[in-house]
Amino acid sequence: MNPESPRVMILACCGAPQYALINAIAQRFPVSGVVLERRGPVLAGIFLKRLKKLGFSTILNQLLFKVLDFVVFRPGTIARSEEILAQEIKLPDDLLPESRVLKTNAVNSPEVLDFISQTRSDAVVVSGVSVIGSPLLEAFGRIPVMNIHCGITPRYRGNHGAFWAVANNDWENVGTTVHLIDRGLDTGAILAQSTIEPESSDTPRTLALKQHAVGIHMAVDLLSRIGSSVPDPIERPDLDSRFYSSPTFTAYLAFRRNLKNRTEIPTN
């Protein structure tokens, strides 16, 4: 490990892609601290907000997809997580002392602010946590705060960008973005983007793992180049800006149909 490498703070939820990210960073850079947000309490609040905003019929459509995801997609993906992510999917205890890990129910809580105030970091990498609030963002000052977003921004802001791109037959924009976090929702300056190639056997979960895999690679590459300045942002005037919520069962039918049509081999 290069002693002049940037000291990295990681804000992540508890999940296989996030543990893979932590491993990849900890193997190459000094980690100043890790904040792990437990998503259970957070998701309950998000559900109530979506119910008010989207209405019962859309929420029911999303719940049908969630059942399909939990019963069908999740069991078949667990065994493949480490293979797709190409990293161990557990916290690297040998590289990360317990004193540098904070587990919390809310990433914007006072305990998190106190935790980061006691560390010196040169860069922050975010994956899978709640929207970063202004007090936390301001606490980092001029340190670059980079988010791994599973979608090509600005067209696929919000949730499950690759899923929605496939459902929309938008094959050029199935991929991942690493961007700086600002006060908008996935609206920050784009630092890197990479597309992935869907396969006929892909589910929304395997597609998301592939997105995380390229996102981890991009984040590590950016950290290795970050030095004392942030790379110049990438402009995407060719893409309109859209925000997507969680997948619905109806959208999944389009996803499956488009994926089959895209990947099946024509016969004479």
N, C-alpha and C positions, 0 to 999 in steps of 0.2 A: 504493500500500500504506500503510495507516494505521500510523504509527510506534508507536502504542500497542496494536497488534494482538498477540495472544499469540504467543510464540515456540514453534514446534511441532516436536517430535521425532517421526519416523515410523519405525515398525518394520514391515517388509513382506517378503514373499517376492518372488522375481523372476518377474513375470508381467504381462500386459497390464492387468488390473484395478488392480494395485498401482501401475504406472507412471502410469495415468490418475489415481489418487488423489494421487500425489506432484505431478503437474502441477497438479491442481485446487487443492491446498493452497498450493503454491509461488507460484501466481499471485496469491494473496490474502493470505498471511501470511508473516512471516519464518520460514524453516525452520532450526532450530538444528542439525539433523543427520538423516541417513537411514541406517538399518541395513537392509541387504538380506541376507536369509537364503537361501542356495542350498538348494533343497529335496531334491536328489538324495540326499545322505547321510542326511538326516532321514527321508525316506520309507522307506529301507531298514530303519532301526530300527523305524519304525512297523509295517511289514509283519511283522516277526518277532514283535512284541508281539501283533498281531492274530491271528496264526496260533495262538499259545498260548491266547488268550482265546476266539476264536470257533470254532476248529476248522477242519479241512481243507475240508469241504464248503462252508461259508459263504465261506471265502477263495477257493475255486475259482469259486463263483458271482460273487464280486466281480471276480475276474480276467477272467471272460468279459465282464462289463460293461466293464472297462478296455480290452479288445481292441476291443470295439464302439466305445467312446469314441474311441480312438486312430485307428482305421481310418475311421470314418464321421463322427462328430460333430466332431472336432477340425479336419480339413481344411476343412469347410464353415463353420466359425466364425471362423477367423483373419481372413478378409477383412472380416468384419462387426464385429470387435471395436471399432474406433475409432468406427464409426457408432453402435453401441449404447451405448458408454460416453460418447460425446460429448466425448471428450478425446483428446489425443495419447497414444500408448502407447509412449513412449520417455522416458528420463530427461531432464528439462529442463536441459541443460548451461548454458544462458544464465542460468538462475535459481539454479542449484545448483552451487557450486564443488566440485571433486573432493575437497577436503580435508574436506568435510562429509558424505561418503558412505563408509560402512564396509561391505564385503562380507565375509560370514562364513558358515561352515558350520553354526553353532549360535548362535541368538539369546541363549542363556543362558551363553555363554562368557565367560571373564575379559576378553577383548579388548573385548567389548561393554560390560561394566561400566566398563572404563577409558575407553572412548569417551564414554559418557554423563556420566561424572564430570567431563569437561573442557568440558561445555556447560551453558548455562543455558536451561532450557525451562520453559514455563508450562503446557503440555499435551502429551500423547502420544497418537498415533493408531496403532492396530495393525491389520494386515490380512494374514492368510494365514500367519503364522509359527507355530512350535511353541508349545506351552503355555508361558506365561511363568512361570518359576520364582520362588520366594519371594525369593531374593537380588536378582534384577533388579527385582522389584516393590517391594521395600523400598528399593532405591536411588533410586527415583523419589520416595520420601517422600510428601508430601501432594499432589503433582501429579496431576491427573486423568488416568488411563490408559484411553482409550476404544478399544473393539474394534468393528470392522465385522463383524457376524456374518450370514452368509447363511442366515437362518432367523428365524422368529418365536419368541422365547423367552417362557416357559420350555418350551413344547411341543416345539419343534424345536431342541434343543441338539445339538452335534456337527456332523456333515457334511451338506452338500447339503440344507438345510432345505426349500427350495421343491420339490425333486424328491420328497422324502418326503411333503410335504403333498399334492402332486398324486397320488402313488401311493395316498395314504390318502383321496382324495376330500375333502380338507379345504381347500376353496377360500378360506375366510375367513382362512386363515393361510399363504398363499403370499406371502412377503415377506422383509424384512430388519430387523434390529435393530442399533442402536448402544447398547452397554452398557458400564458400567465393568467393568474386570477385577478379579476377586477371586481367591481361592485355589481356587475351584471351576472346573468346566468349563462355561463359558457361563452362569454363575449370577449374574453381577454385576447391579447395579442398572440397570434399563432407562432410557435417556435419550431414545430416539426409536425409533419403529417405522413402517414403511410397507409396504403391500402392493403387489403387481404383478398385472397381468392376463395370464395365460398365453394364448398363441395356438396354433392347431392346428399351425403350422409350427415351434413351439419344440422344441428338443432340450434335454437337461439342461444343455448348455453355454450356449446362448443364454439360458436361464432364469437361470443363474448370473450371466451378464453383466448382465442386467437388475437382478438383486439388487444387484450391485456398483454399478451406476449410481445407484440410489436411495440406497444406502449412502453413496456419495461426497457426494451432495447433502446428506444429513442431517448428515454429519460436518462439512462446511464450514459449514452453518447453525449447528451447535452451537458450533463454534469462534468464530464471529462473535458469539455471545451469551454466551460463557463468562465473560468479564471476570474477576472475582476469586472467583467461586463457580460451582459446578456446578449446572445446572438440576435442579429437583426430579425424583426418579425416578418412572417410570410403574409403577403396580401392575397386575398381571394375575392376580388371584385366579380369573378365569374359565378359566384354562388350567392343565392338569396339566403336570408336568415329565417330559419324556422325552428320552432320549439316543439318537442314531442314528449308526451307522457308515457306511461308504461304500456307495454303491448296489450292488445285485446285478442280475444279468441278469433274474432272476425278477421283481424289483420294477420293472424297466424295462418289462416287458410290461404290468404294471398301470398304470404311468405313461402309456404310450402309449395304452392302451385308455381310460383315464379322460379324457385330454386330448382324444381324438377325440370321445368322447361329450359332453363339456362344450362343445366349440366347433363341432360340426357343426350346420348349419342344418336343422331338420326340414322335410320335404317333405310336401305334402298329396296 
